[in-house]
Amino acid sequence: MTALSVQKQPLALTDLAECPSFGEPIGPLPKQSYNQFFDDGQGTTMGTWECEPGKLKLDLGVMEFCHLIKGIWTLTDDKGEVTVLKAGDSFAFPRGWKGTSEVTETVRKVYTIIE
């Protein structure tokens, strides 16, 4: 039988580790950290990610589901469509999404990435 993978209380986590940038910085690189609790070895990972204020250029080669549990995040796609996300919002990045990420208030999200 396969065991459950559990990450309890992701908003309260204090053991996030520095991670590679989620995108290319526009200006100073914002601090990013995470705590991954699931990796199936076949391209699906899950965890919690946090990013301090800053801007990143994104060009995503993965599909990702996110649930924002803290902060304010503005995403602007390459066509100019602006989406403002706040704590409590869920969304998905489709594979191939390109645009700009601007964190105006430190964000923390719970994510599932499918390569």
N, C-alpha and C positions, 0 to 999 in steps of 0.2 A: 504494500500500500504506500502511496506517495504522501509525504507529510505536507501540511499547510505551511506556506511562507507567510509570516505575520510581521507587520511593523506597527507597533502600538503607539498611539498619540503622536503622530508626525509633527504636529505644531509644537509640541513640548520637547522634541529631540534637541540634545545639546552636543551630540557627537558627530556632527556633519564634518566631512573631510574636504579639503580643497580638491577641486576637480578641473579638468581642462575646460576651456571656454566653450560655451554653447554656440558661439558665433564669433565673427570678426569684430573687434571693438571699433566703434566710431568715437574717437576721443579716448580718455583713460579707460583701461580695462576694469570693469566692475568685478568685485570679488564674488566668486561663485563657489558653492560647496554643496555636497550631497551625502546621502546615506542610502546606498543601494541594498535592498534586502532580497531581491530575486533576480536570478539569471539562469535561464533554462539551457544555456549553452548553444541555443539554436537561433539567437537573434532577438529574444524577448527579454527585456529587463524592466524592473519596477523599483521605485524608490521615492525619495523626497529630495528636492533640489531647491536651493535658495540662491537669490541673486540680489546684490545691493544695487542702488541706483546707478544707471548708466545706459548707454546705447550700444546695440550690437546689430550687425548685418547678418541675417540668417539665410541659409540656402540648405534646406533640409532634405536629406536623402532617406529619411525614415518616416514612418507614421507614428504619431504620438498622441495619446490621450492625456489630458491634464485636468487636475482639479486644484484651483487656486485656494489656498487656505490662509493666506496673509498677503497684504500689500495691494498695489495698483500697478498694472502693466498695460501698456499700449502697444498694440501690434498694427503695423501698417504694411499691407501687401504691396507688391511691385506695381499694382494697378492704382494704388492710392486709397484703397478701402481701409478705413481706420476702425479698429475694434478695441474698446477700452474694457479691461477685465479687472474685477475686484474680488476680494475674498468671498468665497462661496460660489464663484462661477466655474463651470466645467466647459471644456472646449477640446477640439482635436486639430492638430496640425496634419494636413494631408501630406503624403509623400510628395516631395518636390516643391513645397511651399517656400516662397522667397519673399523677403521683405525686411522691415526694420523692427527691432524690439527695443522699446524704451521703458525701463523700470523707473518710476518716479517715487515709489515708496517700496522699500525692500519687500520682495515677493518670496513666498515659499509655496511650492506646488508638490502635489503627489502625482507621479507620472507612471505611464506604461509606454515603453518604446518598443515598436515592432520593426525590425530591420527588413 
